[in-house]
C-alpha cells in the first residue's frame, strides 16, 4: 500500500476505540473480575487511560463494578452476536455441522483465525466426552490445534512469518509441538495434504481432524473439524474414517459461504 494511503488510514483510525476494545479483551474465563491496575497492565496502557476506557464502557453498559474490580456485562455479547448473525451461523450449525456430528457421534466445529488464536464461530456436539469443552467464542492457541494449523497453512508467506514473530509457542501438554522448525514442517505438510490431525497437543485425550473451508476466490477462510477422545478413536483411524466426510462437508459449507464477504477477512494475523 502506498505510504500516503497508510498514513491517511492511521490518521483516520480511532485510538480511543482501539483502547476500549483492548480493555474488553483483557477479561478471560479465568480472569472474569479485574482491578484497574490489572486491566491497565494486561492491555499495555497507563492506568489513567484504562480508567477512562472503563468509565466509558461502564456508562455504555458493557462493564460494571464489583467492589474494587470490574466485570463484563451481558451487553458485550451483542458485539459477537452481530458478527455471528451476519454470517448466518445458525444455519450452518443446524445443517452441515449437526449432520457431521450425528454421523460421527462426536463434535464438529467451525473456526476462524484471529491473530495467533483460533476462535470458534460454530459448534455442535452429540455428546460430551472431554473435560475441555469448547463453545462459540472459545479461543485456543493456533499452533496446538488441527484447525489452527489448517488456517496457518492457508496464510500467505508474509502473514505466516508474522505469526511466527508474534506467537508464543507454549506447551499445553508434553506433546504440544513448540519447535518453530517442526511446526513449520507440519504446516507445510498440511498445505500439501489438505488436512491436519493432532492428538494430545491441546489437552490430553483430545484427538481432532480438520480441513480448510474456502471462499469464492479459493482462499482458506475457516477450518472445519471433527474431534473425539483418543480412548475412543486413534488419530490414524480418525483420518481414515472421517477425512472424506469432512471434505464433503467443507465443500458444502464453502458453497454456502460464497455470499458472506465478511469471512474473507478472517484469515489474518
Residue frames as qw, qx, qy, qz and C-alpha x, y, z in Angstrom:
[[0.000, 0.889, 0.459, 0.000, 0.00, 0.00, 0.00],
 [0.353, 0.628, -0.062, 0.690, 1.35, 3.49, -0.84],
 [0.377, -0.118, -0.543, 0.741, 2.76, 5.32, 2.18],
 [0.194, -0.140, 0.041, -0.970, 0.36, 8.23, 1.85],
 [0.662, -0.296, -0.476, -0.498, -2.60, 5.84, 1.98],
 [0.652, -0.222, -0.641, 0.340, -1.19, 4.13, 5.06],
 [0.189, -0.002, -0.345, 0.919, -0.69, 7.49, 6.71],
 [0.413, -0.241, -0.205, -0.854, -4.23, 8.52, 5.92],
 [0.719, -0.308, -0.595, -0.184, -5.61, 5.33, 7.43],
 [0.522, -0.163, -0.575, 0.609, -3.58, 5.87, 10.60],
 [0.037, -0.089, 0.159, -0.983, -4.82, 9.45, 10.93],
 [0.568, -0.230, -0.317, -0.724, -8.41, 8.31, 10.47],
 [0.598, -0.181, -0.771, 0.123, -8.12, 5.42, 12.95],
 [0.477, -0.721, -0.003, -0.502, -9.82, 5.97, 16.31],
 [0.334, 0.347, -0.753, 0.448, -7.25, 5.32, 19.00],
 [0.425, -0.231, 0.491, -0.725, -9.85, 5.57, 21.73],
 [0.889, 0.069, -0.089, -0.443, -11.96, 2.83, 20.18],
 [0.709, 0.331, -0.606, 0.144, -8.91, 0.57, 19.85],
 [0.061, 0.330, -0.704, 0.626, -8.06, 1.11, 23.51],
 [0.653, -0.131, 0.281, -0.691, -11.62, 0.41, 24.59],
 [0.915, 0.160, -0.284, -0.239, -11.65, -2.88, 22.70],
 [0.484, 0.384, -0.693, 0.372, -8.25, -3.75, 24.20],
 [0.304, -0.293, 0.577, -0.699, -9.75, -3.27, 27.66],
 [0.855, 0.006, 0.052, -0.516, -12.65, -5.60, 26.84],
 [0.825, 0.309, -0.474, -0.012, -10.23, -8.27, 25.59],
 [0.072, 0.490, -0.729, 0.473, -8.39, -8.36, 28.95],
 [0.679, -0.183, 0.449, -0.551, -11.30, -10.25, 30.52],
 [0.425, 0.220, -0.854, -0.203, -10.99, -14.03, 30.28],
 [0.768, -0.348, -0.472, -0.259, -12.75, -17.01, 31.76],
 [0.737, -0.284, -0.426, 0.442, -10.08, -17.30, 34.46],
 [0.256, -0.142, -0.185, 0.938, -9.89, -13.51, 34.85],
 [0.040, -0.666, -0.660, -0.346, -13.55, -12.53, 34.88],
 [0.306, -0.932, -0.192, 0.020, -13.04, -9.90, 37.59],
 [0.674, 0.222, -0.076, 0.701, -10.11, -7.49, 37.25],
 [0.289, -0.760, -0.200, 0.548, -8.81, -4.45, 39.06],
 [0.321, 0.935, -0.034, -0.144, -7.90, -1.23, 37.30],
 [0.185, -0.733, 0.618, 0.216, -4.18, -1.95, 37.62],
 [0.601, -0.018, 0.786, 0.144, -4.60, -5.49, 36.27],
 [0.578, 0.708, 0.405, -0.019, -6.56, -4.23, 33.27],
 [0.152, 0.941, -0.247, -0.175, -4.02, -1.50, 32.54],
 [0.364, -0.537, 0.733, 0.205, -1.13, -3.96, 32.77],
 [0.626, 0.202, 0.745, 0.106, -2.81, -6.57, 30.59],
 [0.490, 0.810, 0.322, 0.002, -3.91, -4.01, 27.97],
 [0.651, 0.045, 0.126, 0.747, -0.48, -2.35, 27.96],
 [0.065, 0.722, 0.214, 0.655, -1.70, 1.16, 28.70],
 [0.070, 0.256, -0.482, 0.835, -1.40, 3.72, 31.51],
 [0.072, -0.392, -0.842, 0.363, -3.83, 3.30, 34.40],
 [0.189, 0.452, 0.188, -0.851, -5.35, 6.71, 33.68],
 [0.355, 0.215, -0.583, -0.698, -6.14, 5.67, 30.11],
 [0.267, -0.168, -0.947, -0.057, -7.60, 2.35, 31.23],
 [0.030, 0.405, 0.644, -0.648, -9.73, 4.18, 33.78],
 [0.326, 0.375, -0.101, -0.862, -11.21, 6.49, 31.12],
 [0.378, 0.074, -0.799, -0.462, -11.97, 3.48, 28.92],
 [0.194, -0.256, -0.917, 0.237, -13.64, 1.66, 31.81],
 [0.153, 0.409, 0.410, -0.801, -15.74, 4.68, 32.76],
 [0.402, 0.288, -0.384, -0.780, -16.92, 4.98, 29.15],
 [0.386, -0.019, -0.892, -0.234, -17.68, 1.26, 28.90],
 [0.060, -0.303, -0.801, 0.513, -19.49, 1.41, 32.23],
 [0.289, 0.381, 0.141, -0.867, -21.62, 4.32, 31.04],
 [0.486, 0.243, -0.552, -0.632, -22.47, 2.39, 27.86],
 [0.858, -0.147, 0.196, -0.452, -23.41, -0.72, 29.83],
 [0.782, 0.376, -0.497, 0.000, -20.55, -3.01, 28.79],
 [0.506, 0.095, -0.695, 0.503, -18.83, -3.26, 32.19],
 [0.519, -0.755, -0.140, -0.376, -19.85, -2.82, 35.81],
 [0.048, 0.586, -0.649, 0.483, -18.11, -2.70, 39.15],
 [0.845, -0.342, -0.407, -0.052, -17.84, -5.46, 41.71],
 [0.660, -0.633, -0.058, 0.400, -16.27, -3.86, 44.74],
 [0.176, -0.762, 0.342, 0.521, -12.89, -2.53, 43.59],
 [0.380, -0.076, 0.792, 0.473, -12.90, -4.76, 40.50],
 [0.493, 0.386, -0.188, -0.757, -14.58, -4.53, 37.11],
 [0.474, 0.110, 0.871, 0.068, -16.55, -7.27, 35.33],
 [0.108, -0.030, -0.610, -0.784, -18.16, -7.51, 31.90],
 [0.530, 0.255, 0.452, -0.670, -21.90, -7.19, 31.49],
 [0.620, 0.296, 0.724, 0.066, -24.03, -9.33, 29.15],
 [0.412, 0.845, 0.073, -0.332, -24.30, -6.43, 26.70],
 [0.147, -0.612, 0.667, 0.398, -20.80, -7.37, 25.45],
 [0.539, 0.146, 0.822, 0.112, -22.41, -10.40, 23.81],
 [0.491, 0.781, 0.263, -0.283, -24.07, -8.05, 21.33],
 [0.065, 0.762, -0.510, -0.394, -20.67, -7.38, 19.74],
 [0.218, -0.212, 0.926, 0.226, -20.12, -11.03, 18.92],
 [0.486, 0.458, 0.710, -0.226, -23.75, -11.61, 18.07],
 [0.395, 0.778, -0.065, -0.484, -23.58, -9.02, 15.29],
 [0.078, 0.531, -0.773, -0.338, -20.75, -10.96, 13.63],
 [0.273, 0.046, 0.961, -0.023, -22.45, -14.33, 14.03],
 [0.477, 0.603, 0.491, -0.411, -25.77, -13.01, 12.80],
 [0.336, 0.733, -0.303, -0.507, -24.16, -11.54, 9.69],
 [0.077, 0.384, -0.887, -0.246, -22.68, -14.94, 8.86],
 [0.822, -0.049, -0.181, -0.537, -25.92, -16.87, 9.47],
 [0.068, 0.384, -0.896, 0.214, -24.02, -19.27, 11.72],
 [0.622, 0.017, 0.569, -0.537, -27.30, -20.71, 13.00],
 [0.819, 0.424, -0.129, -0.364, -27.99, -22.08, 9.52],
 [0.460, 0.522, -0.715, 0.069, -24.57, -23.71, 9.32],
 [0.220, -0.288, 0.811, -0.460, -24.92, -25.21, 12.80],
 [0.707, 0.136, 0.442, -0.535, -28.35, -26.67, 12.12],
 [0.837, 0.469, -0.128, -0.252, -27.41, -28.24, 8.82],
 [0.680, 0.509, -0.507, 0.147, -23.85, -29.29, 7.99],
 [0.017, 0.493, -0.714, 0.497, -22.34, -29.31, 11.48],
 [0.684, -0.161, 0.470, -0.534, -25.22, -31.16, 13.08],
 [0.921, 0.299, -0.145, -0.204, -25.21, -33.71, 10.28],
 [0.494, 0.536, -0.623, 0.283, -21.47, -34.20, 10.73],
 [0.271, -0.402, 0.668, -0.564, -21.88, -34.60, 14.49],
 [0.857, 0.005, 0.247, -0.453, -24.66, -37.15, 14.05],
 [0.856, 0.408, -0.311, -0.058, -22.66, -39.17, 11.54],
 [0.453, 0.454, -0.641, 0.422, -19.62, -39.29, 13.82],
 [0.674, -0.614, -0.409, -0.015, -21.44, -39.29, 17.19],
 [0.576, -0.249, -0.189, 0.755, -18.88, -36.67, 18.23],
 [0.001, 0.829, 0.186, -0.527, -18.46, -32.92, 17.94],
 [0.548, 0.455, 0.356, 0.605, -17.97, -30.74, 14.88],
 [0.204, -0.799, -0.163, 0.541, -16.83, -27.13, 14.80],
 [0.508, 0.697, 0.185, 0.470, -16.06, -24.20, 12.52],
 [0.490, -0.677, -0.058, 0.546, -13.25, -21.81, 13.44],
 [0.445, 0.844, -0.009, 0.299, -11.53, -18.73, 12.06],
 [0.683, -0.029, -0.229, 0.692, -8.09, -17.31, 12.77],
 [0.138, -0.960, -0.100, -0.221, -7.76, -14.21, 14.92],
 [0.157, -0.844, 0.500, -0.118, -4.17, -13.20, 15.46],
 [0.184, 0.408, -0.891, 0.072, -2.34, -16.19, 16.90],
 [0.372, 0.055, 0.810, -0.450, -5.51, -17.91, 18.10],
 [0.178, -0.274, -0.797, -0.509, -8.44, -19.76, 16.64],
 [0.354, 0.051, 0.382, -0.852, -11.96, -18.64, 17.52],
 [0.156, 0.307, 0.937, 0.054, -14.98, -20.96, 17.47],
 [0.294, 0.087, -0.129, -0.943, -17.79, -19.44, 15.41],
 [0.809, -0.054, -0.183, -0.556, -19.98, -22.55, 15.33],
 [0.071, 0.282, -0.937, 0.192, -20.02, -25.84, 17.16],
 [0.814, -0.182, -0.055, -0.549, -22.32, -28.77, 17.82],
 [0.056, 0.348, -0.916, 0.189, -21.86, -32.00, 19.72],
 [0.693, -0.224, -0.584, -0.358, -23.83, -35.20, 20.10],
 [0.784, -0.564, -0.248, 0.075, -22.31, -35.92, 23.50],
 [0.084, -0.893, 0.387, -0.213, -19.68, -34.59, 25.84],
 [0.952, -0.005, -0.226, 0.205, -16.59, -36.73, 26.11],
 [0.582, 0.302, -0.259, 0.709, -13.92, -34.23, 27.04],
 [0.375, -0.644, -0.383, 0.546, -13.18, -32.06, 30.00],
 [0.153, -0.317, 0.210, 0.912, -12.04, -29.36, 27.57],
 [0.326, 0.646, 0.689, 0.040, -15.40, -28.27, 26.20],
 [0.171, -0.052, 0.238, 0.955, -15.39, -25.53, 23.60],
 [0.227, 0.726, 0.603, -0.242, -18.25, -23.21, 22.75],
 [0.383, 0.758, 0.262, 0.458, -18.93, -20.37, 20.34],
 [0.107, -0.948, 0.148, -0.259, -16.39, -17.68, 21.17],
 [0.832, -0.457, 0.213, 0.231, -13.82, -20.07, 22.69],
 [0.372, 0.847, -0.378, 0.022, -10.24, -19.24, 21.79],
 [0.897, -0.305, 0.238, 0.216, -7.25, -21.58, 21.67],
 [0.191, -0.677, 0.513, 0.491, -3.63, -21.20, 20.53],
 [0.744, 0.533, -0.187, -0.357, -3.46, -21.93, 16.81],
 [0.258, 0.581, -0.772, -0.028, -0.19, -23.84, 16.99],
 [0.231, -0.177, 0.908, -0.301, -1.65, -26.60, 19.18],
 [0.624, 0.342, 0.512, -0.481, -4.82, -27.34, 17.22],
 [0.511, 0.233, 0.726, 0.397, -5.74, -29.08, 13.98],
 [0.264, 0.868, 0.414, 0.077, -7.90, -26.15, 12.89],
 [0.207, -0.891, 0.178, 0.362, -5.13, -23.71, 13.73],
 [0.452, -0.325, 0.650, 0.518, -2.65, -25.50, 11.51],
 [0.431, 0.536, 0.664, 0.293, -5.15, -25.66, 8.67],
 [0.088, 0.970, 0.218, -0.069, -5.70, -21.92, 8.94],
 [0.336, -0.748, 0.380, 0.428, -1.97, -21.20, 9.19],
 [0.548, 0.025, 0.699, 0.459, -1.40, -23.32, 6.09],
 [0.344, 0.740, 0.536, 0.219, -3.76, -21.00, 4.23],
 [0.160, -0.900, -0.007, 0.404, -1.83, -17.84, 5.07],
 [0.564, 0.782, -0.194, 0.183, 0.46, -16.01, 2.67],
 [0.760, 0.082, -0.349, 0.542, 4.20, -16.41, 3.43],
 [0.093, 0.478, -0.224, 0.844, 4.27, -12.87, 4.82],
 [0.622, -0.506, 0.019, -0.597, 1.37, -13.46, 7.21],
 [0.937, -0.186, -0.283, 0.086, 2.75, -16.81, 8.29],
 [0.558, 0.265, -0.356, 0.701, 6.09, -15.17, 9.07],
 [0.229, -0.523, 0.161, -0.805, 4.25, -12.57, 11.14],
 [0.852, -0.395, -0.194, -0.283, 2.57, -15.38, 13.05],
 [0.860, -0.053, -0.319, 0.395, 5.92, -16.88, 13.99],
 [0.282, 0.405, -0.257, 0.831, 7.20, -13.47, 15.03],
 [0.368, -0.433, 0.146, -0.810, 4.27, -12.82, 17.37],
 [0.851, -0.282, -0.332, -0.294, 3.05, -16.22, 18.58],
 [0.303, -0.560, 0.696, -0.333, 4.09, -17.66, 21.92],
 [0.745, 0.117, -0.616, -0.226, 4.57, -21.34, 21.17],
 [0.337, -0.444, 0.650, -0.517, 3.92, -22.51, 24.69],
 [0.296, -0.007, -0.952, -0.078, 3.40, -26.19, 25.60],
 [0.635, -0.300, 0.024, -0.711, -0.09, -27.10, 26.73],
 [0.961, -0.220, 0.151, -0.074, 0.90, -30.75, 27.23],
 [0.466, -0.546, 0.593, 0.364, 4.19, -32.59, 26.83],
 [0.604, 0.301, 0.663, 0.325, 3.01, -33.49, 23.29],
 [0.267, 0.920, 0.181, -0.222, 2.49, -29.90, 22.09],
 [0.703, 0.308, 0.169, 0.618, 4.77, -29.00, 19.20],
 [0.185, -0.937, -0.083, 0.286, 6.61, -25.83, 20.19],
 [0.520, -0.295, 0.440, 0.670, 9.69, -26.07, 18.00],
 [0.355, 0.681, -0.027, -0.640, 9.24, -23.48, 15.22],
 [0.156, 0.409, -0.770, -0.464, 11.02, -25.56, 12.60],
 [0.105, 0.156, 0.982, -0.017, 8.90, -28.62, 13.36],
 [0.313, 0.603, 0.520, -0.517, 5.72, -26.54, 13.38],
 [0.296, 0.608, -0.341, -0.654, 6.61, -25.03, 10.01],
 [0.057, 0.183, -0.935, -0.298, 7.11, -28.55, 8.68],
 [0.189, 0.376, 0.876, -0.238, 3.69, -29.67, 9.94],
 [0.324, 0.670, 0.196, -0.638, 2.04, -26.59, 8.45],
 [0.239, 0.493, -0.611, -0.571, 3.68, -27.29, 5.09],
 [0.041, 0.047, 0.994, 0.087, 2.54, -30.93, 5.25],
 [0.273, 0.549, 0.642, -0.460, -0.98, -29.67, 5.96],
 [0.302, 0.633, -0.173, -0.692, -0.80, -27.33, 2.97],
 [0.196, 0.320, -0.819, -0.433, 0.12, -30.24, 0.70],
 [0.028, -0.160, -0.986, 0.042, -2.25, -32.86, 2.12],
 [0.331, -0.399, -0.378, -0.767, -5.23, -30.60, 2.75],
 [0.711, -0.587, -0.303, -0.242, -5.80, -31.67, 6.34],
 [0.113, 0.518, -0.652, 0.542, -4.29, -31.67, 9.82],
 [0.803, -0.407, -0.408, -0.149, -4.68, -34.14, 12.66],
 [0.058, 0.558, -0.589, 0.582, -3.47, -33.70, 16.24],
 [0.782, -0.388, -0.482, -0.072, -3.59, -35.79, 19.39],
 [0.693, -0.548, -0.286, 0.371, -2.88, -34.79, 23.00],
 [0.454, 0.249, -0.008, 0.856, -1.43, -31.42, 21.97],
 [0.239, -0.578, -0.092, -0.775, -4.19, -29.08, 23.09],
 [0.591, -0.427, 0.446, -0.519, -5.18, -31.30, 26.02],
 [0.097, -0.206, 0.974, -0.001, -4.64, -34.92, 26.95],
 [0.390, 0.338, 0.832, -0.206, -7.26, -37.14, 25.36],
 [0.443, 0.727, 0.128, -0.509, -8.23, -34.68, 22.63],
 [0.438, -0.036, 0.705, 0.557, -7.81, -36.01, 19.10],
 [0.385, 0.734, 0.255, -0.498, -9.01, -33.92, 16.18],
 [0.497, 0.174, 0.602, 0.600, -9.01, -33.76, 12.40],
 [0.175, 0.764, 0.192, -0.590, -9.51, -30.54, 10.44],
 [0.514, 0.347, 0.532, 0.576, -9.84, -29.45, 6.80],
 [0.081, -0.206, 0.030, 0.975, -9.98, -25.97, 5.24],
 [0.308, 0.737, 0.588, -0.128, -13.08, -24.05, 4.19],
 [0.387, 0.023, 0.347, 0.854, -12.67, -21.77, 1.16],
 [0.267, 0.638, 0.223, -0.687, -14.19, -18.54, -0.11],
 [0.706, 0.650, 0.236, -0.150, -15.14, -17.82, -3.70],
 [0.323, 0.843, -0.426, -0.050, -11.53, -16.99, -4.56],
 [0.888, 0.129, -0.417, 0.144, -10.20, -20.26, -3.22],
 [0.110, 0.552, -0.546, 0.620, -8.70, -18.70, -0.11],
 [0.496, -0.289, -0.776, 0.260, -8.78, -20.51, 3.23],
 [0.210, -0.538, 0.035, -0.816, -11.17, -18.52, 5.43],
 [0.702, -0.421, 0.296, -0.492, -12.20, -21.05, 8.06],
 [0.209, 0.281, -0.936, 0.033, -11.46, -24.53, 9.29],
 [0.821, -0.208, -0.128, -0.516, -13.85, -27.40, 9.92],
 [0.127, 0.391, -0.884, 0.222, -13.04, -30.17, 12.36],
 [0.849, -0.305, -0.323, -0.286, -14.26, -33.33, 13.97],
 [0.048, 0.538, -0.703, 0.463, -12.90, -34.13, 17.42],
 [0.863, -0.289, -0.360, -0.203, -13.14, -37.00, 19.82],
 [0.569, -0.687, 0.438, -0.113, -11.37, -38.72, 22.70],
 [0.306, 0.567, -0.756, -0.118, -8.22, -40.69, 21.97],
 [0.358, -0.121, 0.886, -0.270, -9.58, -43.59, 24.05],
 [0.686, 0.443, 0.411, -0.406, -12.47, -43.83, 21.60],
 [0.773, 0.607, 0.141, 0.118, -10.58, -43.44, 18.33],
 [0.651, -0.321, 0.219, 0.653, -6.93, -43.14, 17.29],
 [0.099, 0.700, -0.183, -0.683, -5.57, -40.32, 15.18],
 [0.050, -0.208, 0.821, 0.530, -4.85, -42.68, 12.27],
 [0.120, 0.434, 0.892, 0.049, -8.35, -44.12, 12.38],
 [0.121, 0.736, 0.322, -0.583, -9.84, -40.64, 12.66],
 [0.102, 0.539, -0.455, -0.702, -8.16, -39.65, 9.41],
 [0.047, -0.015, 0.935, 0.351, -9.05, -42.90, 7.70],
 [0.054, 0.503, 0.861, -0.058, -12.73, -42.85, 8.63],
 [0.030, 0.814, 0.434, -0.384, -13.61, -39.15, 8.67],
 [0.246, -0.362, 0.314, 0.843, -11.42, -37.28, 6.19],
 [0.046, 0.269, 0.713, 0.646, -13.70, -37.84, 3.20],
 [0.180, -0.727, -0.661, 0.044, -16.74, -36.94, 5.32],
 [0.268, -0.697, -0.128, 0.653, -15.11, -33.70, 6.47],
 [0.206, -0.164, 0.486, 0.833, -14.04, -32.77, 2.96],
 [0.020, -0.499, -0.750, -0.433, -17.57, -33.24, 1.67],
 [0.236, -0.811, -0.474, 0.250, -18.98, -31.07, 4.47],
 [0.320, -0.508, 0.126, 0.790, -16.30, -28.47, 3.77],
 [0.145, 0.161, 0.623, 0.751, -17.33, -28.29, 0.12],
 [0.144, -0.696, -0.672, -0.209, -20.95, -27.71, 1.15],
 [0.334, -0.779, -0.262, 0.462, -20.05, -25.06, 3.71],
 [0.334, -0.259, 0.328, 0.845, -17.67, -23.35, 1.28],
 [0.056, 0.426, 0.660, 0.616, -20.52, -23.10, -1.21],
 [0.262, -0.802, -0.536, 0.027, -22.77, -21.56, 1.46],
 [0.423, -0.668, -0.080, 0.607, -20.12, -19.05, 2.46],
 [0.462, 0.250, 0.401, 0.751, -19.57, -17.64, -1.01],
 [0.041, -0.765, -0.365, -0.529, -22.11, -14.93, -0.31],
 [0.555, -0.805, -0.158, 0.135, -20.53, -13.93, 3.01],
 [0.505, 0.696, -0.224, 0.459, -17.68, -11.49, 2.28],
 [0.427, -0.808, 0.283, -0.292, -17.00, -10.96, 5.99],
 [0.925, -0.269, 0.242, 0.114, -15.33, -14.33, 6.23],
 [0.754, 0.528, -0.037, 0.390, -12.81, -13.44, 3.53],
 [0.056, 0.810, -0.315, 0.492, -11.21, -11.10, 6.06],
 [0.804, -0.560, 0.083, -0.184, -10.85, -13.68, 8.81],
 [0.933, 0.001, -0.033, 0.359, -7.57, -15.34, 7.88],
 [0.240, 0.820, -0.211, 0.474, -5.38, -12.58, 9.27],
 [0.672, -0.213, -0.455, 0.544, -2.79, -12.18, 11.98]]
